[in-house]
Amino acid sequence: MTTTARSPRLLLLSTVLLTVAGVALLGLPPGREQPAPPPTAYATDPSSAATVPPAREPTAGAAPSATSAASTPPAVESALPPHGEGAAGDAAIQQNLEAAWPADLPSDDERELIAAGRALLRADATGVGRVKWPEVFPDSGRAVAPAFATARFRIQAAIARRDGSPDRAVVHLVWAGMDRGGTFTDLRITDWFFTRTEKKGAVTWTPQPRT
């Protein structure tokens, strides 16, 4: 069973999402009924339905690669979309991520990392495509019951950034899914870590196994 990595950036991402949600609520005009605040953005293990608020306790487990210290993100002006809005609110979440952590990777590397991170998350959550990464998913040769339904799985936003060195990177993903118990939750957060290698002029980003 995989676990979501403990990451200062992941904890900071949760704080950013909660902060912009609070700003949106405070900006409501007097006399207007205030909607219920959106649920806490959770850092979760895709193979588990349980969630833990990052502000109280970061998720269990640690990635093999160390994470860099996160800097304070700039003010995020866009408001977090209402909970359960669906795909229509994903663009705002993507904008919040990009505003919180400005790009620091070559565009080609960023695109490659995001594509790999999205595929890894889908494989981890739904079981689809695990055979492509046997080092990451040792059980890829066996039949595994997916933790989340493929039809109700959706990646809401994703960015790739350096992780303390030009040869290390992390892909931050925000996603939604319905678990085996039938519970649908959005604003889930997962990080995937990569190392950069170069052979004969060809650069490869390799995902790191998770414990």
N, C-alpha and C positions, 0 to 999 in steps of 0.2 A: 504494500500500500504506500503510495507516495504521499508526501506532505508538502505544504506550501512553505517556501523558504522564509526564514526570519530575516527581514531586511529593514534597515532604517528608512529607506526610500518607500517601501511598501507601507510602513506605519505613517509616514508623512503624507503619502497619497490619500490614505483614509482620512487624515485630518483635513486635507484640502477639500475633499468632497463634502465633508461635514460642514466646513466653514462656509463654503459658497451656498450650501443649503440654508444655513442660518441667516446669511445676508439676504437671501431671497425672501425668507419669511418676515424679517424685520422691515422689508420694504413694502409690505402690503399696506394699502390705504386704510385709514380709520373706518370702522364700521363694517369692514368686509370680514366675513367669516374666514378665519385662518385654517387652512387644511392641516391635517395631521402631518407632522414632520416625517420626512422619508426615513426609512430604516437605516441603521448604521451600515456603512460599507464594510463588508466583512472580508477578512483574509481567510480563505477556506482551502481545505484539501478537496480537490475535485472528486475524490473517491469516497468522500464522506458527506453526509447531509448536515452535520453539525457545523455551526458557525460561532466564532468568538469575536467580540468587538475588539479591534486592534487598540483602541485607546486605553483599554484596561489590561489586556494581555496579548502580546504578539503571538502568532500561531506557532505551534510546536514544530520542531524540526529545524535543521540548518542546511543551507546549500553548501556543497563542497568548496565553492569559491567564496572568498570573503567579499563583503559589499563595501563600497566606498561610503564615506560620510556624506549624507545628503545636505545640500545647502537649502536655506529658506527660500521657498518659491516666491515669485513676484505675486502681486495681488491679482486674483482671478476675478475678472469683471463679469463673465457670463454666469448665469444662474444654473444650478443643477436642475435637470429636468424632473418633473414629478415622478414619484415612484410608480412603476408599472406602466409608464407611458408607451413603452415598446420601442421599436426601432426608430420612431420619430425623434426620440430624445438622444439617440446615440451620438449625433454630431456635436451636441453641447458637451458631452462627456469627453469626446476626443479633443475638443478645443481646450477644455480644462487641463487635460494631461499635457498638451503641447505648451500651454502657457506656464504650467508649473515647472517643467523641465525643458528649457530650450534645447534644440538639436545640437549635438556635439560630435556626430559621426558623419563620415562621407555618405552622401545620399544612397549610393549603391549598397554600402554595407547596411545602412538602416533598412532599406527595402528587403534585403536578404534576411536580416535578423527578424524583422516583423513577420515575414512569411513563414519562417521556420518556427517562431514562437507561437503563431496562430495554429499551425499544424500540430505542434507538440501538445498544446492545450486541448485541442479537439481530440487527439489520440488519448490523452490522459483521462479526459472526462467521459468520452463516449466509447473508447476502445477501438475506434476506427483509425487504421494506419499505424498501429504500434510496431508492426514488423519492420518498418523503415528505420527504427532506432532501437535495435536489440540491446545496446549498451545502456540506454535510458530505461527501457521497459524489459527487464529480464523475463517476464512472463508472456512476452509477445507471441510465443509459439503455442500457448495454451488458450483454451476458450475461457474468456473472462467476462463475467456479467458487467455490463457498463454501469457506471455510477449515475450517469445522466442520460436522458433520452436524446437521441440524435436530433429528432424533429423539434425539440424544444430547447436546443442549445444555440446560443448566439453570442458572438464576441462583440461587445459594445464599443470598445476602443482599445488601441494598442500603440505603444511607442517603444523605440529602442534607444538606449543611451549607454555611454561608456560607464564602466564599473571600476573606476579608480586607475585604469591604465588603458593605453590604446589597444592592448591585446585582450582585454576583458570587456564584456558587455552584458547588459541585462535588458530583457524585454518585459515591460510592464503591461499587463492585460487586465481589462475590466470586462466581465462577462455575465451572462444570465443563463439559467438552466433549470430544468425540472428533474429532481432526483427520483430515485426508485420509489420513494414514499409518496410521490405525487405533489411535492411542495416545489413551487416555482419561486426562485429568488433572483433578483437582478443585483447589479453593483457588487458582484463577487470580484475579488482581486487575486491574481496569481502572478508570480515572477518566474522567469526562466533565465538561467545564466549560461553564458557562452564564453569559450576561449578561442582566440584567433591563432591560426597556424598558417605558415606559408611554405609551399613546396614548389620549386621550379617556377616561381613567379605567380603561382595561383594561390589566392587567399581563400581559406576555408574557416567558417565559424562552426565550432563543434559544441553541441549542447552538453551540459554537465549532468551526470546522473544525480538523482536526488535520493536522500536517505530518509 
